[in-house]
């Protein structure tokens, strides 16, 4: 009989957490430097990295682009209420969102709204075109409420390890 109390998450030791911390601060650091900081051999570090990747702890390595430097000046949060709450409707919405490049994140919520979208656009015209020309045309939406970010106070991709 399987143990239902078993935690399916990978177990991370102190070295794993230190390694992840270094990578979150600077994913471009060389493997030689990482190995030195952690007191590991090169092959030992590679084995540990591969294990973390295989377990899905490390999902990838990415460059963080300054959105304003590339002309995406508006950051918005769009609360979405679906027209219907049948299982099929709730399931289809994320599939529609996946092909909308303006949507950085999509979260399924409890409470007053069904989904929260984190959206970036160039300007107010772009926002209007996205909301009425893309999002609402996808169908299945009863209403939206959009908040435009005045100032981004904190934005981080680092987890508290």
N, C-alpha and C positions, 0 to 999 in steps of 0.2 A: 504494500500500500504506500503511495507516495506521501511524502511529508508536506502537507499543505501550509505549514508555518514557515517553510524555507523561503528565504528572501532571494528572488531571482537576480537581484542586482549584483554586479561583480564586486568582490571585496577589494578594497583599495588599502594598501599599506601606506605608511608615512612617506616612503620613497615615491610611490605613485603620486601621492598628493603634492609633494614638492615638485616633481617633474611636471605635473599638470599646471601648477602655479607658475613655473618658469615659462612654459609654453603659452599660457594665457597672457603673460606680460609681453612676450616677444617670441612669436612662432618662427622667426627667422634666425634665431640663435642656432649656431652650428651644433651638430651632434657631438663633436669633440668637446665643445665648451659645456654642453649639458652633462656629458659624462664626467667631466672634470668637477663641475659643481656638485654632482651627486655622488662622486667617489665610485663611479662604475667604469668598467671597461667599455670600449666602443661596441663590441658585440652584445654585452650585457644590456646596454642602453637600447640597442636596436631590438632586442628580444622583448624588452619591457614595452617599448613603443608599439611594436607589432601586436602584443597581447592587448594593450589598451584599445588599439584600432579594431582588432578582431572582436572584442567584447562590446564595441559600440560606445565606449567611453569617449574616445576621440572620434568625432564624426567627420572631421575634415580640417583642412587648413585654409584660411581665407585672408584676403586683404580687406581691410576696413577702409572704405572710400568715404571721404568727406562729401556728403550729399550736396552741400551748398557750393562746393568747389566745382561740381559738375552741373550746376544749374537747377538743382531740385530744392528750391528754397522753402517750400511749405511742407511741414510735417503735420499730419492730421490723424485723429482717431475717429473712426466711423463706427458708431453703434448700429447694429442691424437687427431688426425684428422681422422674422420670416412671416409670410402670409399664412402658412399652414405649418402645423407641427407634427405632421405624420412622419413616421420614421424615414420614408423615402425622401421627403423634402429636406429634412435635417441632414441626411446623408449626401444629397446632391449639391448642396451649397458649397462645401469646400472644394469639390471638383470644378465648379465654375470659377472660383477664386484663383485656383492654381495658375491659370493662364493670364492673369492680370499683373503685369510687371510693377504697377504702382503699389500693389499690396505687398508689404514686407512681411507682415505677420497676420495670422488669422487665428483667433481664439474662440472656442465654443464656451459659452458662459452659462451660469445659473443667474436667476434674477430677472430684472425687467427686460433685458435685451438677450438675444440669442447668440450673437457673435460680436466680437470687437476686432476691427481691422486697424492695423497701423499702416498708414498710407503716406507716400511721398509723391509730390507733384511739383512742377516748376512754378506755378503761379495760380491765381484764383480762376482764370479761364480754364487752365488744365484741370483744376479740381472740379469745376462745373461739368466739363466734358466727361471726366471720369465718373462722377456721381450719376449724371443723367444719361450719358451716352454709352457707358460701359456697365457700371454696377447695376443700375435699375433695369437696364435692358436684358440683363442675365435672367431676370424673372424670379418669381418666388418670394420677392421681398415686399413686405407690407409698408415698412417705413425705415428711415435712417435718421440718425442724429449725428452731426459732425462737429467736432471740436478742433479748432486750429491751434497748434502749439505756438504760443507767443515767444517763449524762451525755453530751450532745452537745458534744464538745470543739471541733470545727471543722465548720462547714457554710457552703459558699460556692457561688454560682452563677457566679462570675467565673473565666474561663479565664486561664492565664498567657500573655499575649500579649507 
